[in-house]
Structures are given as structure tokens and as C-alpha cells.
Amino acid sequence: MLALQAAAYPPAFHEARATFAALLALYPAGCLGIFATDEPRRRLCGYAFAHPAHCSAVPPSLHSDDHDWSSGSAHGTSALHYCFYVHDVAVDPVSRGRGLATSLLQALAGTAAHPVLMLTAVLGAARFWERFGFKLVADLDAAALARLETYPGALTPSAAVPRPVVMAAQAAAVLAALHLR
Ligand SMILES: CC(C)(COP(=O)(O)OP(=O)(O)OC[C@H]1O[C@@H](n2cnc3c(N)ncnc32)[C@H](O)[C@@H]1OP(=O)(O)O)[C@@H](O)C(=O)NCCC(=O)NCCS
């Protein structure tokens, strides 16, 4: 996974092994991998991580030991304050363009722990997410905006590392968009 991350992202985006371990512990059902079965060693071609989250905790820090993204239990709390946060979707560059990320998104949207999906689009991936109905979230609170500013490209966007943006979609709308493709 760390090797795939290194191939998929520039170093400024790399998350620690402990972060992936925390995501696995937090919500195992939201951790997905796609493997090549036609190779002697089943190579990991793509992965996705998602988990229920408190919306005001979105986006999470990329480089911190604070892995408490769920901010408590979603049970018994207003649905408006929770979402299914897609922390990461990455595909090995040699496996791109074959629909792997689309399949990962379909699996996540089909089993989402909450009707609203949220994510932080980086590296210009907003156009990818828009294809599936994700829209920019304009009304981030001050804490979320401050967190977003810690992401690469937030303060000094460039062609190589554009500004990150928070996006959201209804899981049902994503599934409908996928169905039409
Ligand atoms: C974005 C990413 C996950 C897409 O993976 P993938 O498996 O190649 O995606 P798919 O094959 O499912 O692509 C489906 C379509 O989206 C398009 N697409 C892929 N990446 C895109 C992008 N960044 N912007 C716009 N469209 C994109 C593809 O061209 C393809 O179009 P087509 O169906 O018309 O041919 C992959 O490029 C990646 O890992 N990038 C680096 C990590 C990253 O940015 N992750 C997203 C973080 S928010």
C-alpha cells in the first residue's frame, strides 16, 4: 500500500503507515483493495479508504497522529452532522484508465454508512469526482477551512498541485450516475 501511495502521489501527500492502520481499525468495511490476479504475486492495483465521520472534522489532517476522525459515535445523532468520508482513492499509474477507481467508488457508494459522501479532492481530481455527481462544498466552517489550508497546494496552488477542494454527493446520486455510464 505504501508503495502504491508512493507511485500515486507526490511526497507532500504521503501518509504514514500508522494512518492507514488507524483507518483500518476505524472502519474496516470502508477499506478496499483491488488486486491483479493474473500475476504470480497478487499486486495491489488500487485502494480506497472511507469511514463515517463528523462533518465538522472534515477534512482530516494529512500529517498528524490525531486519527480520531469519527469524533464519536454516529448513533443517535442528527444525520445532518455525519457523512461517509472518502479519505482516499488511489490507483497505481500502470493500472489507470481501466475503471478501477470507478469500481472502488461504486463499492463505497453501494455500502455507504451514511447517505452523504464527502471527500477532499486533490491534484485536480475534482473533475473526476464531478463525473459522479460530486459538487463543491462552499460553506465549510472555520475549523474545516483551517484544516484544508494545511493541505499541499491550498495556499500556493500550482499547475502541478492545484488547490484542494471539499466535495459532497448523495450516495444514491453517485450510484445513479454510475448506472448511466
Ligand atoms: C484519480 C484516479 C483515482 C483515477 O483512477 P482510474 O482507475 O484511472 O480511474 P477510472 O479508470 O475509473 O477513470 C474513469 C474516468 O475518469 C477519468 N479521469 C481519471 N482521472 C481523472 C482526473 N484526475 N480528472 C478528470 N478525469 C479523470 C478517466 O479519463 C476516465 O475517463 P473515461 O471513462 O472517459 O475514459 C487515479 O488517477 C489516481 O490514483 N490519481 C492519483 C491519486 C488521486 O488523485 N486520487 C484522488 C484523490 S481525491
PDBQT file of the ligand as one rigid body, heavy atoms in Angstrom, charges set to zero:
ROOT
HETATM    1  C1  LIG A 201      -7.969   9.729  -9.895  1.00  0.00    +0.000 C 
HETATM    2  C2  LIG A 201      -7.636   8.226 -10.018  1.00  0.00    +0.000 C 
HETATM    3  C3  LIG A 201      -8.015   7.545  -8.705  1.00  0.00    +0.000 C 
HETATM    4  C4  LIG A 201      -8.469   7.648 -11.166  1.00  0.00    +0.000 C 
HETATM    5  O1  LIG A 201      -8.201   6.240 -11.237  1.00  0.00    +0.000 OA
HETATM    6  P1  LIG A 201      -8.551   5.367 -12.550  1.00  0.00    +0.000 P 
HETATM    7  O2  LIG A 201      -8.672   3.942 -12.124  1.00  0.00    +0.000 OA
HETATM    8  O3  LIG A 201      -7.623   5.689 -13.645  1.00  0.00    +0.000 OA
HETATM    9  O4  LIG A 201      -9.984   5.923 -12.916  1.00  0.00    +0.000 OA
HETATM   10  P2  LIG A 201     -11.023   5.243 -13.900  1.00  0.00    +0.000 P 
HETATM   11  O5  LIG A 201     -10.322   4.330 -14.854  1.00  0.00    +0.000 OA
HETATM   12  O6  LIG A 201     -12.130   4.686 -13.100  1.00  0.00    +0.000 OA
HETATM   13  O7  LIG A 201     -11.428   6.575 -14.679  1.00  0.00    +0.000 OA
HETATM   14  C5  LIG A 201     -12.678   6.804 -15.129  1.00  0.00    +0.000 C 
HETATM   15  C6  LIG A 201     -12.662   8.076 -15.974  1.00  0.00    +0.000 C 
HETATM   16  O8  LIG A 201     -12.225   9.220 -15.228  1.00  0.00    +0.000 OA
HETATM   17  C7  LIG A 201     -11.223   9.935 -15.950  1.00  0.00    +0.000 C 
HETATM   18  N1  LIG A 201     -10.259  10.513 -15.017  1.00  0.00    +0.000 N 
HETATM   19  C8  LIG A 201      -9.338   9.839 -14.315  1.00  0.00    +0.000 A 
HETATM   20  N2  LIG A 201      -8.657  10.710 -13.549  1.00  0.00    +0.000 NA
HETATM   21  C9  LIG A 201      -9.171  11.936 -13.795  1.00  0.00    +0.000 A 
HETATM   22  C10 LIG A 201      -8.877  13.237 -13.307  1.00  0.00    +0.000 A 
HETATM   23  N3  LIG A 201      -7.907  13.466 -12.403  1.00  0.00    +0.000 N 
HETATM   24  N4  LIG A 201      -9.633  14.281 -13.769  1.00  0.00    +0.000 NA
HETATM   25  C11 LIG A 201     -10.633  14.076 -14.677  1.00  0.00    +0.000 A 
HETATM   26  N5  LIG A 201     -10.953  12.855 -15.176  1.00  0.00    +0.000 NA
HETATM   27  C12 LIG A 201     -10.218  11.812 -14.729  1.00  0.00    +0.000 A 
HETATM   28  C13 LIG A 201     -10.601   8.902 -16.865  1.00  0.00    +0.000 C 
HETATM   29  O9  LIG A 201     -10.049   9.538 -18.007  1.00  0.00    +0.000 OA
HETATM   30  C14 LIG A 201     -11.782   8.006 -17.220  1.00  0.00    +0.000 C 
HETATM   31  O10 LIG A 201     -12.484   8.628 -18.260  1.00  0.00    +0.000 OA
HETATM   32  P3  LIG A 201     -13.268   7.764 -19.388  1.00  0.00    +0.000 P 
HETATM   33  O11 LIG A 201     -14.210   6.837 -18.641  1.00  0.00    +0.000 OA
HETATM   34  O12 LIG A 201     -13.985   8.796 -20.186  1.00  0.00    +0.000 OA
HETATM   35  O13 LIG A 201     -12.209   7.034 -20.126  1.00  0.00    +0.000 OA
HETATM   36  C15 LIG A 201      -6.148   7.993 -10.355  1.00  0.00    +0.000 C 
HETATM   37  O14 LIG A 201      -5.799   8.812 -11.442  1.00  0.00    +0.000 OA
HETATM   38  C16 LIG A 201      -5.202   8.272  -9.196  1.00  0.00    +0.000 C 
HETATM   39  O15 LIG A 201      -4.921   7.390  -8.376  1.00  0.00    +0.000 OA
HETATM   40  N6  LIG A 201      -4.671   9.522  -9.105  1.00  0.00    +0.000 N 
HETATM   41  C17 LIG A 201      -3.727   9.885  -8.041  1.00  0.00    +0.000 C 
HETATM   42  C18 LIG A 201      -4.396   9.876  -6.693  1.00  0.00    +0.000 C 
HETATM   43  C19 LIG A 201      -5.575  10.823  -6.681  1.00  0.00    +0.000 C 
HETATM   44  O16 LIG A 201      -5.518  11.950  -7.162  1.00  0.00    +0.000 OA
HETATM   45  N7  LIG A 201      -6.659  10.336  -6.059  1.00  0.00    +0.000 N 
HETATM   46  C20 LIG A 201      -7.852  11.109  -5.883  1.00  0.00    +0.000 C 
HETATM   47  C21 LIG A 201      -7.649  11.928  -4.672  1.00  0.00    +0.000 C 
HETATM   48  S1  LIG A 201      -9.083  12.970  -4.353  1.00  0.00    +0.000 SA
ENDROOT
TORSDOF 0
